[in-house]
Amino acid sequence: MLYIGVLQFTLEIPYATSLKDKRGVIKSLKDRLRRSFNVSIAEFEDLDSATMATLGAVFAGSDNAHVNSQLDHLLNELQEWRDGTLIDHQLEIITPAE
C-alpha cells in the first residue's frame, strides 16, 4: 500500500526585509529539506508577505510508520531552524481505503 504524508507548516522569518530576502531563505531551506528527507516541498500561501511563509511537504512510502517518522524528523528540523521560527504545523497521513 502507498501511504502519503502531508506536512503543512508556517514559518516566520523576522530578518527578511524584502520578498527577495525571503525567497533566498526559503529556497535554501527547501533545497536542504529535499536533500535530507527526499520530500516534495512548495510554498503556497503568504506569497506577498516578506516575513511569513506557508509551505507544504509531501512524502510517500509503503510503510505508515516510516512515512510518519520521516515527517516527524522533518518537523524537528524545522523547530531547530535558525533563520526563522516555526509558527504552526499540521501533519496528516493519507491511508488508502482497502
Secondary structure, DSSP 8 states (H G I E B T S, - for coil): --EEEEEEEEEE-TT--SHHHHHHHHHHHHHHHHHHH--EEEEEE-TT-SSEEEEEEEEEES-HHHHHHHHHHHHHHHHT-SSSEEEEEEEEEE----
